[in-house]
Amino acid sequence: MNNRNKTMRANPVAQLLVRLTTKCSSAQSARTIFLTSSSSSSSQRTRSIQRKFVTKSTSSNDSETYRARQSSLKVAHILVDDSAPGLAMLEEIKLLIDSDSETFESLAKKHSKCASSARGGVLGFISKGQTVPEFEKVAWETNVNEIGFCRTKFGNHLVKVLEVREEGQDVPKMMSMKAAEVKELIESERDDVNFVDCRERHEWDVARVNGFKLYPLSNAEKWQNTIEMDMDPSRKTVVMCHGGIRSARVCQMLLSMGFEDVHNVVGGIDAYSSVDPSIPRY
């Protein structure tokens, strides 16, 4: 495994979503041990970067009343170590963005220390109360397509707001899918669908549907750190268990992590066996 893959194994930003997921990595993880500098030069550089990323003055459309109506934001970020080299990197990144030499997405893929780097730093939608205060404050003060800076216990972040949803607007919700529809998807051999089986290994050994990948609910604390690297959250995601109960829980979990088009298989693999007799019932 190369150094980049090792670096991506942990997902410290997942810890930002503390109220929705249990994706916290060990405090001893190489990805979450940040070098905290207490020197005056480091503090001065941090303040300098904060000034460079001050958001533009809000227009009448971006009044406090308007911001109060914002129920969720789609955000992306670039995370670097809380160290002098990390701050220097952010300054270089800002120059590249300002000069249009590179995009935020390409720089996130190259430099962010978060697993979200694989998809250009996109975290998905967040709501108030889901992130640490420093991250939330900057996200809600930054206008769409602009970039803010914040410092958290995980490191230093450049935060880009991609989309705003106001109160009353639709937010991603779990959808249902019948067994026959799942069978059609499998037989079409589409490569743009995520198939998740959240049963246990002993159940998987008895019966499984080709195309599905095993992510046991009982082991969610571990695979939550890697599933975003294995699967594209922007694609349709189909989740199956034995009867549809556990898979509903996993669907909600994936939605909280930024997966947007999530479907629960009604009746689970037990129902699927009725449309595909080759799958044994248990």
N, C-alpha and C positions, 0 to 999 in steps of 0.2 A: 504494500500500500504506500503511495507516495505521500510526501509531506502535506500536500494540499488536501488530500482525502482525509488524512489524520486530523488536520485542522478543522475540517467541516463536520467531524463526527458529533461534536457537541453543538448545542444550539442555545447560546446564552440569551438571545432575544426572546426565546420561548418563555424564559423566566419573567419577561416583562408582562406576559399575559397571565399573571399570577392567580387571578380569580376564575379563569376559565379552564386552565389546563394544569397538569402536574408535570410539566416538562422541565422542571428545574434540574440542572446538571449538578454533579457533585462539586462542592466548593474547591476540591483539589484538582478538578479537570484542567488540563492545559489550556483550554479555551477560555476558562473563566478566571484564571489567575492573571489579573492585570497588574502592571507595574505602576503603582500610584506614586507620583512624584510630589513631594512637598516643597520643592525649591521655589523661590520667588520667580525665577525665569520661566518655569513651567506654568505658574499661575498667570503671569503676564501674557504668555503666548495664548493661554486659554481665553483670557479676556479679549485679546486681539482678534481671535477667530470669532468669538461671540459677536463683536462689533461688525465684522465683515458679513455675518449672516443675519443681521437684524432685518426682519421682514419689512416690506414697504408699508408706508402709512395706509391704513385701511380706508376704503372709500365708504360712501354712505351705504353701499350694498353689503359692506362687511362690518356693519355696526355690531355693538354688543348684543343687540336683540337678535340679529341674524345669526351670530355665532351661538347664541343660546339655543337656537333651533336645530343646530347640527347634532344629529343623533349618532352618526358614525363617520369615520374618515377612512379612506383607503390610503395606506401609507407605504413608503419604501424607505429604507435607510442603509447607510454605510456605517459599519461599526469597526473602530480601530482601538488598539490598546490605549489606556490612559497613561501615556508615557510621552517623553519629549519627541522621540521618533514618530510616534503616532500622531501627535499634534502637527509635526512638520509635514507628515503625509497629507493631513486634511488641508493644509494650506496649498500644497501642490495640486490636490484634487480640485480645490476651488478655482485655481487658475485655469485648469483644463476645462472645467465647466463654463467659466466666464468667457473663455476664448472660443468655445464651441469646438475644441479640439477632440473631445470625447464626450459621450453621453453619461448621465448619471448611472444608467443601467450597466454600461460597459465597465465603468469604474467600480461599481459594486461587485461585479463578477470577478474583477481582478484583485480588489483590495479588502473587501469587507470580511470580517472574521466571524460572520454569522452564516449559518447554513442557507439563509435566504439569498445569499450571494448567487446561488445556482440559477435563480430566476430574476436576477437584476436587483436584488434587495427588497423585492415586494413582500410585504408581510400580510397583506389583505386588509380587511376592514377591522377597525378597533372602535370601541365605544368608551365613554368616560368611565373611569374606575377600573379599566382592564390593564393599564400600564402603570409603571412607577411614575410618581408625580412630575419629575423633571421631563420625562419623555412626553407625557400627556400635555403639559403646559405648552411646550414648543409646538407640538402637533396642532393644537387648537388655535395657536396664535399665527400659524403659517398659512398663507393663502395657497390656493390650488396652483400647482406647477412651480411653486417657489420652494426654497430650501432653508431650513433652520438648523441650528446647532444646539446640542445639549450634551451635558456630562452626567452620566449616571454611574452607579456602582459597577456596571458592566464594562464601562469604557466611554469613549467619546463617539457621538453619533452625528451624522448629517441626516436630517429628516426631510423627506420630500412628500408633500401631500399630492396625491394623484386624483382623488375624487371625494366629493362631499355628499352625504345623504342626510337630508333633513328629516325632522319628525314627520311621520306619516308616510314616508317613502318606503317602498318595499326593500327588505333586507333578505339576504339568502336564507332560505328555510329548507328543511329536509323535505324531500319529495318521495313518493312511493313508486315502486316499479313491480309489475307482476312477473311471475316466473317465466311466462311465455315470452315476455319482452326481453328478459335477460337471455333466454335461449337464442333469440334472434340476433342479439348483439354478439354473443359468443360465436355463432355460426357465420356472421359477417366478417369475422376476423379483423375487426377494426383495431388499429393500434393507437387510437386517440381516446381510449377509455381506461380509467383505473378500476380494476376489479379487486375488492378487498374482502377476504374471508376472515371474520373475527372469532371463529370457533377455536377450540383447544386442539392441540396436536393429536390427541387420541381420537378425536372426532374426525379430523382431517385424514387420519390414516384409514378410517373406515369408509369415508365417502368424500369426494372432492370434485369440483367442476373445473375443467381445464380453462386456463386463463386467469383464474383467481390466484391471488397471493395471500399467504397466511400471515395475519397480524392478530394474534390472540388478544382478546380484551384483557385477560389477566396479566398480560405482559406490556400493557399500553405505556406504562411509565418509561420503558426502554425504547420502544419503537417510535414514540412521539418525537424523539430526537433525530430520527433518520427518515421518516416516511416522506417528508417534504423534499428530500433528495432523491428518493426512489420514484416518486410520482409527482406529476405536474398538477398543482392545486387548481389551475384554471380549466382543467379537463373535466368531463363528466366522470363522476365517481360512483360506483355501484358497490354497496356493502351488504354482505350476506352472513347470516349465522344459521342456527338450526331452525328457529321458528320466527325470527324477526324482532325479538326483544333486545337482545344484546347488540344487534346491528343498529338499532335505533339509537342506542347510547353512543356507539362509535360514530354514527352520522353527526350527532350533535357535537361531539368532540372535534371532528374534522371541520365542521362549519366554524367553530371557535378558533381554529387554527388558520383560517383563510381559504379553505376549500369552498368553492362557490356553487357547484352544481352537483349536489349530493343526493343519491337515491337509496332508499332502504328497500330491500327485497321482501315483499309481503309473503309471509309464510316460510321464508328462508329456504334452505336446501331441502327441507321436507316437502315444500310445495314444488320445488324445482324437479324433484324426482318423479312427480306426476306427469310432467311434460317431457321428461327424458328418463325412460325406464332403465337406462344403463347405470343410473346413479342409485345405489342401494339406499333403502330407508333404514333408520335405526332409532 
